[in-house]
Amino acid sequence: MVNTLKTLCALSGVSSFEDEVRNYLIQRARPYADSIRVDAMGSLIVFKKGVKPTGNRLMLCAHMDEVGLIVKSVTEEGCLKFGCVGGIDRRVLLGKRVIVGENRVPGVIGLKPIHLTTAEERKKVPPLKDYYIDIGAKDKEEALSQVEIGDCCVFAGDVVEFGDRMLKAKAIDDRVGCAVLLKLLEEDLPMDCTFAFTVQEEVGTRGAFGAAFSVTPEIALVLEGTTAADTPALDPSRQVCAPGRGPVLSWMDNGTIYDRGLFERLRDLAEEHDIPWQMKHYVAGGTDGRTIQRTKAGVRVAGISAAVRYLHAPSSVCSLDDAEHILDLARLFIRSVAAEA
């Protein structure tokens, strides 16, 4: 699964531009799927029969999209002014490499030089309007010959294993969930399962609503990446979770109160099978669970997340052992649901 995760993280899939990721997932899923469709929003819905013919009782969900930038205008000097797609901390932008548009134009994010700023300016994070993307164009005309207004910009960077089974890459949120779903698709399943690879999660969990509305599951398991925030000097009460300590089980976030019975089932399965786990003990963020949960007459929702440092940054960090344990726990969850079907 590690190689799959690395491949997925290297693909471009800013919200509403998920085509490259979706095409890869279709290619990987086709040999194992009983049906594949892409809905009107662009989410990929894959159905696979299992030992028990339970129909759409269980849906497993992971989002394809990642945060990024979008070109809003071009200056007379040939620099690109941009907006953020999804939640991005402006502090991480300066000097980062990006790839712009379908022509894959390389660029770097720039800002006024530090020695030209005032003492007061140096106390604050610069507003987004002060940033720009330099693509090496001599003027506006040359820039517009390479890019268009509305082009998306994806962070560029290598996918690297380092330290004690750690992975550095962009888009770990939520390619780790996609990698787990692909692995499960390759296996014999104890019950029918619907796999939803959703779009536009980073801009409001938009794709999950349509996917869940059409599938109409009774139970949904959402696989995600979540903010670790286990960095030095941070108050322990705000650290949320940490890479390397196992899958993160959420009881609540800013969008969802997860089904109590399903939360306890995941916890008990982890304990019973000696899978390390941790609780997300700071209420923050949100997942596709918030829209899935409210679909039609309601859906019982559970969540398993990977703890990710520097979430939504050009370089995020996760534990590969955590990813493997998420796979183990998700597999046990499917068996548990199948046993009562």
C-alpha positions, 0 to 999 in steps of 0.5 A: 500500500505504501507505493500506492500512497506515494503515487496518489500523493504525487498526483494533482487533484485540487478541488474541482480539478480531481481528474488526474486522481480519479482516472488513476483510481478508475484504472486501479479499481476496474479489475475488482469492481462490479460497477463503476460510475462517476456522478454529476459532481465528479465523485467516483462510486465503485460497487463490489459484491461480497459474500453477503448480498447486502446491497448499499448497507455500507459505504466507505468514503475518502475524498480525492481532492487536495487544497491548492491555489487558483489564478485570479489575475495577471499583473503587467509584470507577468506575475500571477495573483491567486486565491486559495482553494481550501484552507491554507495557512498563508505563513507556509506559502512564501518560496514554495514551488507550484505547478500551474494549469493543464500546461503544468507551468512551473512557478514559485510563490513570491512576496515583497523582500523582507528588507523592504518591509516596515517594522510593523509589517514584520509583526504580521502575516502578510495578506494573501493579496500581497503574494504572487506566483512568478512563472518567469514571464517577462510581462503579462502577455507572455504569462497569458500565453502560458496560463489562463485565469482560473487555472488551478495551482498544485504544490510541487514537491517530492514524496519522501520516506524519512525517519522512523517510517514517516512519509513527507508529501503533499495531499496526504489528506486524503490520499491516505484514505484513498490508498486504504480503499484501493487496498480493500477493493483488491480483497475478497469482501465479507459483504457488498461494499460501496466505495465513494471517492469524493470530490470537493471535500476541502471546499465544504464537503460538497461531493459527499452529499451527492454521493451519499444521496444516490447510494443511500447507505445505512452505515458509512465509514469515513477515512480521513487525514486529521491535524496532528499538531503535536509540535513543540511548545504547543499546549498538550490540550491542543495537540489533538493527536500524533503520528505513529500512535495509531489510527485516530478515532473521532467522537466529534468535530466541527461538523459531525457527532459520530455515531456512538455505537460505531465509535465504540465498535471501532475502539473495541475492535482495535483493543481486541486485535491489539491495534494501537489507536488514539482519540482526537481529543480536541474538537476541530476540523470536519470531514465528509461525515457531516454531509453524509450523516444528514442525507435523506433519513440520516446515516450512521457515520463512523470515522478513522483518521490518520494523524497528519502534521502540517495539514494542508501545507506543501509538505505534510507528514504522516506515519506509514505504520498508522496507514497500515493500521487504518487498513487493518481496522477498516477491514475488521469494521467491514467484517463486524458489520457483515456479521450482523447483516 
